[in-house]
Amino acid sequence: LLEFGWDVPPHPPYSPDIAPSDFHLFRSVRNSLSGKNFNSLIDIKNHLEEFFAEKPKKFWENGIFQLRERWTKVVKQNGAYIRQ
């Protein structure tokens, strides 16, 4: 891009506040694992398969619809983390 004379802004640091996998999916997965003990990788795999199969369509929609709101908050806070 620089060769074309374009301005290249610095790559923003990774932010879990604006990554839907972190603020929506992984938090839910973490909650589903809380307090559980597994005896094998198969048990973990089975748990995760059930977790994903049981999530309603609305769960996934909510994760997408929250993006705009979260991105706006991050911009308003100049990139600072969003307090939970």
C-alpha positions as CSV (number, residue, x, y, z in Angstrom):
1,L,0.0,0.0,0.0
2,L,2.8,2.4,0.8
3,E,4.2,1.8,-2.7
4,F,0.9,3.3,-4.1
5,G,1.3,6.4,-1.8
6,W,-1.6,5.4,0.4
7,D,-1.6,6.2,4.1
8,V,-1.6,3.0,6.1
9,P,-2.9,3.4,9.6
10,P,-1.4,1.2,12.3
11,H,-3.1,-2.1,12.9
12,P,-5.3,-1.7,16.0
13,P,-4.4,-3.9,18.9
14,Y,-6.5,-6.9,19.5
15,S,-9.5,-6.1,21.7
16,P,-11.8,-8.8,23.2
17,D,-14.4,-6.1,23.5
18,I,-15.0,-6.1,19.8
19,A,-14.3,-9.7,18.9
20,P,-17.7,-11.5,18.9
21,S,-15.9,-14.8,19.6
22,D,-14.7,-13.4,22.9
23,F,-17.5,-11.2,24.2
24,H,-20.3,-13.5,23.2
25,L,-19.3,-17.0,22.3
26,F,-16.3,-17.8,24.5
27,R,-17.9,-16.2,27.6
28,S,-20.9,-18.6,27.1
29,V,-18.6,-21.6,26.5
30,R,-16.7,-20.7,29.6
31,N,-19.9,-20.5,31.7
32,S,-21.0,-23.9,30.3
33,L,-17.7,-25.4,31.5
34,S,-17.7,-23.8,34.9
35,G,-17.6,-26.4,37.7
36,K,-17.4,-29.4,35.4
37,N,-14.8,-32.1,35.4
38,F,-14.1,-34.2,32.4
39,N,-12.5,-37.6,32.3
40,S,-11.5,-37.7,28.7
41,L,-11.2,-35.6,25.5
42,I,-14.3,-37.5,24.3
43,D,-16.3,-36.1,27.2
44,I,-15.1,-32.6,26.4
45,K,-16.0,-33.1,22.7
46,N,-19.4,-34.4,23.6
47,H,-20.1,-31.5,26.0
48,L,-19.1,-28.9,23.3
49,E,-21.2,-30.6,20.6
50,E,-24.2,-30.5,22.9
51,F,-23.4,-26.8,23.8
52,F,-23.4,-25.8,20.1
53,A,-26.4,-28.0,19.2
54,E,-28.5,-26.5,22.0
55,K,-27.9,-22.9,21.2
56,P,-31.0,-21.3,19.6
57,K,-30.8,-19.2,16.5
58,K,-31.5,-16.1,18.7
59,F,-28.2,-16.7,20.6
60,W,-26.2,-16.3,17.4
61,E,-28.3,-13.3,16.3
62,N,-27.8,-11.5,19.6
63,G,-24.0,-11.9,19.2
64,I,-24.1,-10.2,15.8
65,F,-26.5,-7.5,16.8
66,Q,-24.4,-6.5,19.8
67,L,-21.4,-5.8,17.5
68,R,-22.5,-2.3,16.5
69,E,-23.2,-1.3,20.0
70,R,-19.9,-2.6,21.3
71,W,-17.9,-1.1,18.5
72,T,-19.6,2.3,19.1
73,K,-18.7,2.1,22.8
74,V,-15.0,1.3,22.0
75,V,-14.8,4.2,19.6
76,K,-16.4,6.6,22.2
77,Q,-13.9,5.4,24.8
78,N,-10.9,5.9,22.4
79,G,-10.2,2.1,22.4
80,A,-10.4,1.6,26.1
81,Y,-11.9,-1.6,27.4
82,I,-15.6,-1.8,28.1
83,R,-16.3,-2.4,31.8
84,Q,-18.6,-5.3,32.3
